[in-house]
Amino acid sequence: MIQTDEEALICDLAETYHIVDYRALPASKVAILAGGLRDDSRIKMILSHQEIAFDTLVLAGILDRLSLLYWAQTKDGQKGANPPVSIVNKLLHKEVERQELVFSSGEDFEKAKRALLEKIGGES
């Protein structure tokens, strides 16, 4: 932990245990205290490569689902237009790229469908 980000560890120890000079303690005691830090402490988030705390992601997921349920009841939702933005995707810096195809005729659609099905090995 010290090698990964000593400053994050110092902040976490100060915030959680009010220890400002961890070097004054025996290494075994610091190891025990560091192991007891919350999963959303700075150093544990860094070590687990998490940018966002799990609780925050769960709450954002709940908000996303609630937004979808509400949107589905609106005029836009009935038309499939202007869906709500995903908070989870924003937190995780994931941009969802929409791919829409427009066809001039049913024949063009059928050609594209056959080509796609051939590409993935399916049948029309």
C-alpha positions as CSV (number, residue, x, y, z in Angstrom):
1,M,0.0,0.0,0.0
2,I,2.8,2.4,0.9
3,Q,4.5,1.7,-2.5
4,T,1.3,2.1,-4.4
5,D,0.2,5.5,-3.0
6,E,1.6,6.5,0.4
7,E,-0.4,9.8,0.4
8,A,-3.7,8.0,0.0
9,L,-2.8,5.6,2.8
10,I,-1.8,8.5,5.1
11,C,-5.1,10.3,4.3
12,D,-7.1,7.1,5.0
13,L,-5.3,6.4,8.3
14,A,-5.8,10.0,9.4
15,E,-9.5,10.0,8.4
16,T,-10.3,6.6,9.9
17,Y,-8.1,6.3,12.9
18,H,-6.8,9.9,13.4
19,I,-3.2,8.6,12.9
20,V,-1.2,11.3,11.3
21,D,2.3,9.7,11.6
22,Y,2.0,6.0,10.8
23,R,5.8,5.6,11.0
24,A,5.6,6.1,14.7
25,L,3.7,2.8,15.0
26,P,5.1,-0.7,14.6
27,A,4.8,-2.0,11.0
28,S,2.6,-4.9,12.1
29,K,0.1,-2.5,13.7
30,V,0.0,-0.3,10.6
31,A,-0.6,-3.4,8.5
32,I,-3.5,-4.4,10.7
33,L,-5.0,-1.0,10.6
34,A,-4.5,-0.6,6.8
35,G,-6.2,-4.0,6.3
36,G,-9.2,-2.8,8.3
37,L,-9.8,0.2,6.1
38,R,-13.2,0.4,4.3
39,D,-13.5,-1.0,0.8
40,D,-14.2,2.5,-0.4
41,S,-11.1,4.0,1.2
42,R,-8.7,5.8,-1.1
43,I,-6.0,3.2,-1.0
44,K,-8.3,0.2,-1.4
45,M,-10.1,1.9,-4.4
46,I,-6.7,2.5,-6.0
47,L,-5.5,-1.1,-5.4
48,S,-8.7,-2.5,-6.8
49,H,-8.6,-0.2,-9.8
50,Q,-12.0,1.3,-9.0
51,E,-12.9,4.9,-9.8
52,I,-16.3,4.7,-8.3
53,A,-17.4,3.1,-5.0
54,F,-19.7,0.1,-5.4
55,D,-22.5,1.7,-3.4
56,T,-22.4,4.7,-5.7
57,L,-22.7,2.4,-8.7
58,V,-25.6,0.5,-7.2
59,L,-27.5,3.8,-6.5
60,A,-26.7,5.1,-10.0
61,G,-28.0,1.8,-11.5
62,I,-31.3,2.2,-9.5
63,L,-31.6,5.7,-10.8
64,D,-31.0,4.5,-14.3
65,R,-33.7,1.9,-14.1
66,L,-36.2,4.3,-12.4
67,S,-35.5,6.9,-15.2
68,L,-36.2,4.2,-17.8
69,L,-39.4,3.2,-16.2
70,Y,-40.6,6.8,-16.0
71,W,-39.4,7.6,-19.6
72,A,-41.3,4.5,-20.9
73,Q,-44.5,6.1,-19.7
74,T,-43.9,9.4,-21.6
75,K,-44.7,10.3,-25.2
76,D,-41.1,10.1,-26.1
77,G,-40.8,6.7,-24.5
78,Q,-43.8,5.4,-26.5
79,K,-42.0,6.5,-29.7
80,G,-38.6,5.3,-28.5
81,A,-37.2,8.9,-28.7
82,N,-34.9,10.7,-26.4
83,P,-34.1,8.0,-23.9
84,P,-32.6,9.0,-20.6
85,V,-28.8,9.2,-20.2
86,S,-27.3,6.4,-18.2
87,I,-25.7,7.8,-15.0
88,V,-23.7,4.5,-14.7
89,N,-22.2,5.0,-18.1
90,K,-21.3,8.6,-17.3
91,L,-19.6,7.5,-14.0
92,L,-17.7,4.8,-15.8
93,H,-16.8,7.1,-18.7
94,K,-18.5,4.7,-21.2
95,E,-20.1,6.4,-24.2
96,V,-22.8,4.3,-25.8
97,E,-22.5,4.7,-29.5
98,R,-25.8,4.3,-31.3
99,Q,-25.7,2.8,-34.7
100,E,-28.8,3.4,-36.8
101,L,-29.3,2.4,-40.4
102,V,-31.8,4.0,-42.7
103,F,-33.0,2.2,-45.8
104,S,-34.7,3.7,-48.8
105,S,-36.8,0.6,-49.5
106,G,-37.8,-2.7,-48.1
107,E,-35.6,-4.3,-50.8
108,D,-32.5,-2.4,-49.4
109,F,-33.4,-3.6,-45.9
110,E,-33.7,-7.2,-47.1
111,K,-30.3,-7.0,-48.9
112,A,-28.6,-5.6,-45.7
113,K,-30.3,-8.3,-43.6
114,R,-29.1,-11.1,-45.8
115,A,-25.5,-9.7,-45.9
116,L,-25.5,-9.4,-42.1
117,L,-26.9,-12.9,-41.6
118,E,-24.3,-14.3,-44.0
119,K,-21.6,-12.5,-42.1
120,I,-22.6,-14.0,-38.8
121,G,-23.4,-17.4,-40.3
122,G,-27.2,-17.4,-39.8
123,E,-30.0,-18.0,-42.2
124,S,-32.5,-15.4,-43.6
